[in-house]
Amino acid sequence: MADSSSESDTFSALYETTVAPLKRYLARLLGNTSEAEEVAHDAYMRIYQKPAENPQALLYTTARRLAINRLKRRDISPVAPTDAGIDRAATRTPSIPDQVAARQEWDLLQTAIRDLPPGCREVLRLRKVELLSHREIGEQLGIAISTVEKQHARALRLLRAALPPETRDNLFSS
Amino acid sequence: MTSDSSSFSRDIDEQASLWAARLDGSDLSNAQCAELDAWLAAAPEHRDALAEYTTIDAILEEHLSADIEAPAVALGPPNQTAARSRPRVGWWWGAGLAAAAAVVIMLSTERPGTVSPERIATAIAQRQSVELSDGTAVQLNAHTNLVFEATSTTRRARLGGGQAFFEVDKDPDRPFIVDTPLGSVRVTGTAFDISTLTDDAITVTVTEGSVEVRLGEFNHQSPVAPIRLQAHDQLLVSRGQTNLRQLSAEALADEMAWRDGYLVVDDMPLAEVLVRFAHFHGRGISAAPDVARLSLSGRFPIDDLDAFLLGIETLHPVRVLRDQSGTIRIVSRS
């Protein structure tokens, strides 16, 4: 494995050799190329500068988990058939940020994340950054899945509550 | 979503957030699925609450990866200052992040032929001109996000909402592709404009050369055949309907007037004009159904929303209502 002194060279080399097969792999998983592009891009960003013995394996694991989360959200989308907002949000996040322009909203969310209770924040990080499932998080932290679920839910409640109602309207209305 | 949504009862709040968490991070058992169905069926606000939480949850995955981590991991040698903070991949949030000014963030050290995504975002009520690393000149309208990535074989830009005018340097070996949520536009060397102000509509206008538009999977439909556009062609896609038309030189100039800060319209329904102002200013502006079709013509300085509103109030039988959150609604005066 290349040493870390040529971090960006290594990354570039990894990118060059993996980008085409990774996108094909993702396109097969997701059934379309545009989402495959997005997930691939997201995966590279996430593994960039992340220490790994086998960066390519990490890349594929990350990409696969991101793709599966997307597929899951497609399944969730019928949850709100009457509301175009969630439908788009669940399958295709692009539409939401159309509404989200002001910097304050982003800052509020960032502050709220910083202020989460440590346990809550760690669960959220393991789920959203490390992309671990609730079961895996439970194993890693040595806590019950139901506790993981509750911490995750609590993080969502605290973050939602941290956004003032008009900001939420911006986030959710169409 | 209505403003009621901010006042779910505590119980609904807890249930909804828990279901959103489970839907995201666990695999529901059959019993849990039945339980969820029953809970959703019990009251309509359950569904609204769950929808809010699944939305928040989805946003978190897409956009928080960079923030929640401790920033300075300091892996590389100390001189690698280019890696100060991990650039965020969530370009859809770009306008908010870069609200102060348009910015360009380089991902890795600049080396020709290697990966170099560039992120450019304009804030609301701002326009910006930039030159991409391949020499392509781009003008971005307000509230527009663009990510550009060049490799030895392609040049790829992702337009995440907003409007941009591209003057692409000719390079037959490296096609220039603009991806949008609704499809992609492929060119070799040309000048064209893409506008995608709402997420179900896109307009591609070609001023020079030709481009090829591949519409993507609207709601997972199979892609349609590529559409070839020549100079003066304009392709409008809205809610799955496509419409190709040829613009006169004058009409083309009108379409491109945004680059000088003007919105020029000729017999355009009020609602459509409002979409443009709303996007530029990053505010909710809407028209009541009975005035939405009111036809407008004129040349409006897009920066000056108040003048525009005053103008339509003066010239048309409408009234402009503003609420405290800054949302504007236009209603019939009667």
Chai-1 contact restraints between the chains, C-beta under 6 A:
chainA,res_idxA,chainB,res_idxB,connection_type,confidence,min_distance_angstrom,max_distance_angstrom,comment,restraint_id
A,S5,B,P77,contact,1.0,0.0,6.0,A-B,restraint_1
A,E7,B,G76,contact,1.0,0.0,6.0,A-B,restraint_2
A,S8,B,S108,contact,1.0,0.0,6.0,A-B,restraint_3
A,S8,B,T109,contact,1.0,0.0,6.0,A-B,restraint_4
A,S12,B,T114,contact,1.0,0.0,6.0,A-B,restraint_5
A,S12,B,V115,contact,1.0,0.0,6.0,A-B,restraint_6
A,Y15,B,V115,contact,1.0,0.0,6.0,A-B,restraint_7
A,N32,B,E217,contact,1.0,0.0,6.0,A-B,restraint_8
A,S34,B,G216,contact,1.0,0.0,6.0,A-B,restraint_9
A,D42,B,V89,contact,1.0,0.0,6.0,A-B,restraint_10
A,M45,B,V89,contact,1.0,0.0,6.0,A-B,restraint_11
A,R46,B,S65,contact,1.0,0.0,6.0,A-B,restraint_12
A,Q49,B,L75,contact,1.0,0.0,6.0,A-B,restraint_13
A,Q49,B,A83,contact,1.0,0.0,6.0,A-B,restraint_14
A,R73,B,A58,contact,1.0,0.0,6.0,A-B,restraint_15
A,I76,B,L23,contact,1.0,0.0,6.0,A-B,restraint_16
A,I76,B,T54,contact,1.0,0.0,6.0,A-B,restraint_17
A,V79,B,L50,contact,1.0,0.0,6.0,A-B,restraint_18
A,A80,B,R47,contact,1.0,0.0,6.0,A-B,restraint_19
A,A80,B,A51,contact,1.0,0.0,6.0,A-B,restraint_20
A,D83,B,A51,contact,1.0,0.0,6.0,A-B,restraint_21
A,G85,B,M1,contact,1.0,0.0,6.0,A-B,restraint_22
A,I86,B,A51,contact,1.0,0.0,6.0,A-B,restraint_23
A,I86,B,T55,contact,1.0,0.0,6.0,A-B,restraint_24
A,A89,B,T55,contact,1.0,0.0,6.0,A-B,restraint_25
A,A89,B,A58,contact,1.0,0.0,6.0,A-B,restraint_26
A,A90,B,T54,contact,1.0,0.0,6.0,A-B,restraint_27
A,T93,B,A58,contact,1.0,0.0,6.0,A-B,restraint_28
A,T93,B,E62,contact,1.0,0.0,6.0,A-B,restraint_29
A,P94,B,W92,contact,1.0,0.0,6.0,A-B,restraint_30
A,P94,B,P181,contact,1.0,0.0,6.0,A-B,restraint_31
A,P94,B,D199,contact,1.0,0.0,6.0,A-B,restraint_32
A,S95,B,D199,contact,1.0,0.0,6.0,A-B,restraint_33
A,P97,B,W92,contact,1.0,0.0,6.0,A-B,restraint_34
A,P97,B,W93,contact,1.0,0.0,6.0,A-B,restraint_35
A,D98,B,G161,contact,1.0,0.0,6.0,A-B,restraint_36
A,V100,B,G96,contact,1.0,0.0,6.0,A-B,restraint_37
A,A101,B,A95,contact,1.0,0.0,6.0,A-B,restraint_38
A,A101,B,G96,contact,1.0,0.0,6.0,A-B,restraint_39
A,A101,B,I124,contact,1.0,0.0,6.0,A-B,restraint_40
A,A101,B,H143,contact,1.0,0.0,6.0,A-B,restraint_41
A,A101,B,G282,contact,1.0,0.0,6.0,A-B,restraint_42
A,R103,B,G96,contact,1.0,0.0,6.0,A-B,restraint_43
A,R103,B,A99,contact,1.0,0.0,6.0,A-B,restraint_44
A,W106,B,G96,contact,1.0,0.0,6.0,A-B,restraint_45
A,Q110,B,D67,contact,1.0,0.0,6.0,A-B,restraint_46
A,I113,B,I68,contact,1.0,0.0,6.0,A-B,restraint_47
A,R125,B,I68,contact,1.0,0.0,6.0,A-B,restraint_48
A,R127,B,G25,contact,1.0,0.0,6.0,A-B,restraint_49
A,K128,B,L60,contact,1.0,0.0,6.0,A-B,restraint_50
A,K128,B,E61,contact,1.0,0.0,6.0,A-B,restraint_51
A,K128,B,L64,contact,1.0,0.0,6.0,A-B,restraint_52
A,V129,B,S65,contact,1.0,0.0,6.0,A-B,restraint_53
A,V129,B,I68,contact,1.0,0.0,6.0,A-B,restraint_54
A,V129,B,E69,contact,1.0,0.0,6.0,A-B,restraint_55
A,S133,B,G25,contact,1.0,0.0,6.0,A-B,restraint_56
A,H134,B,G25,contact,1.0,0.0,6.0,A-B,restraint_57
A,H134,B,S26,contact,1.0,0.0,6.0,A-B,restraint_58
A,E149,B,A21,contact,1.0,0.0,6.0,A-B,restraint_59
A,E149,B,R22,contact,1.0,0.0,6.0,A-B,restraint_60
A,H152,B,A21,contact,1.0,0.0,6.0,A-B,restraint_61
A,H152,B,G25,contact,1.0,0.0,6.0,A-B,restraint_62
A,A153,B,S17,contact,1.0,0.0,6.0,A-B,restraint_63
A,A153,B,L18,contact,1.0,0.0,6.0,A-B,restraint_64
A,A153,B,A21,contact,1.0,0.0,6.0,A-B,restraint_65
A,L156,B,S17,contact,1.0,0.0,6.0,A-B,restraint_66
A,L156,B,A20,contact,1.0,0.0,6.0,A-B,restraint_67
A,L156,B,Y53,contact,1.0,0.0,6.0,A-B,restraint_68
A,L156,B,I56,contact,1.0,0.0,6.0,A-B,restraint_69
A,L156,B,D57,contact,1.0,0.0,6.0,A-B,restraint_70
A,R157,B,S17,contact,1.0,0.0,6.0,A-B,restraint_71
A,R160,B,I56,contact,1.0,0.0,6.0,A-B,restraint_72
A,P165,B,S6,contact,1.0,0.0,6.0,A-B,restraint_73
A,E166,B,S325,contact,1.0,0.0,6.0,A-B,restraint_74
A,F172,B,M1,contact,1.0,0.0,6.0,A-B,restraint_75
A,F172,B,E52,contact,1.0,0.0,6.0,A-B,restraint_76
A,S173,B,M1,contact,1.0,0.0,6.0,A-B,restraint_77
